[in-house]
Amino acid sequence: MRRNMILRKSILALMVIGWQLCTTLSLSAGQRFSLSFSGGLNYLTVGDTNAYLDGFNRRFSFVPDRLETFHSGVDLNAEIGYRITPRLEVAIGLGLVRDGLTGNDLITKFQYVREDHYRVDVSVKTIPLQLVLHYRLGGSARFSCGVHAAVFFNWASWTMRTDHGGTYFYSNQSQYWNSERETATGQGIGFSAGGRGEWKLGKHAAFTVDLVGRYAPLRNFSGQRQLYYDQIGTIPSATLLSTAGELWFFEYYDTALGRWAWELGVGGRPVGPGVRNVSRATVDFSGLALRTGLLFRF
């Protein structure tokens, strides 16, 4: 009798497991895989680069002209997914997040002695390789919504070009010019979470809208700094100086202005009595992204 009860329970358990498997496998063979492409705009915190640009403006607070900071750029993403259950899907994704600023100009004049013209072009970029988990909350025959979370590894880059030209109004108005070109790369882990809406366009296609929050402050960037300069009338041609090192963010005392100023650049660790608050610069890709795209299931 006891053996029969055990047998019945075993059969019942197998039936329950079989039913669950049937439910899991109820997706047709043409609906288990997905391929999606999306693109849109983002808002990034950017990090120490914007703090440097803002500090540059405070350095010349007596000048009405200002360098702009930047926050918005392009956000692209592609994923290939596999449905584990009708609600749960895992995906591998590759993205591109890019922000930048060009033609950022500032003109200063010092007591009718000289005029300086600064131009700062900056670009930040990362390529995140993502492991994404999607969960479908519900919907109808034409619309569904869900949430997703991801962990990703970043291959990031940072570039800044600073052109500085000027004219002395004495000694026959001699001119000078220099250009710093700095590049650095870094890597690191990030996290994201968000929501998705899907509007079906047919049996295998859907229009998607994603709102994503991203956390990815990256540090430990390293690269190279190249300096070109030319004192017109003194040095016959531009000269190149090149240094390698890490990307640093720090304060230094500007004796010409008589105040502390933020500095950002590639090189060795800054040291000396006129330097304080030294840290490895943060290139922060944290922020929000709104993307639209197409999803194909097969």
Number of C-alpha atoms within 10 A of each C-alpha: 6 7 8 9 10 11 12 12 12 12 12 12 12 12 12 12 12 12 12 12 12 11 12 14 15 13 14 8 9 11 16 18 17 20 18 20 20 20 21 18 18 25 20 22 19 23 17 20 25 18 15 20 22 16 18 17 18 15 17 17 11 11 14 10 13 18 19 16 17 19 16 19 19 18 21 21 21 20 20 18 20 19 21 14 17 15 13 15 19 21 20 17 20 18 20 18 22 21 22 19 17 14 12 16 17 20 18 17 15 11 7 9 11 16 16 17 15 18 17 21 16 22 18 23 21 21 19 22 22 24 18 21 19 22 19 18 13 10 13 9 7 11 15 16 18 18 17 20 18 20 17 21 18 22 17 22 20 22 19 22 19 18 19 19 19 20 18 16 13 10 7 8 12 15 19 18 17 18 20 19 19 23 22 22 20 19 17 15 16 20 17 19 18 18 18 20 19 21 19 19 14 10 11 13 18 19 19 21 19 22 18 19 18 21 18 21 17 23 19 17 22 19 20 19 22 16 18 16 19 18 17 14 10 10 11 9 12 14 12 13 10 13 13 16 16 22 29 23 24 21 20 20 15 14 9 6 10 9 11 18 19 22 19 18 26 24 18 12 14 17 10 7 7 12 17 16 10 15 15 20 21 19 25 18 27 21 19 20 23 19 20 20 18 19 22 19 18 14
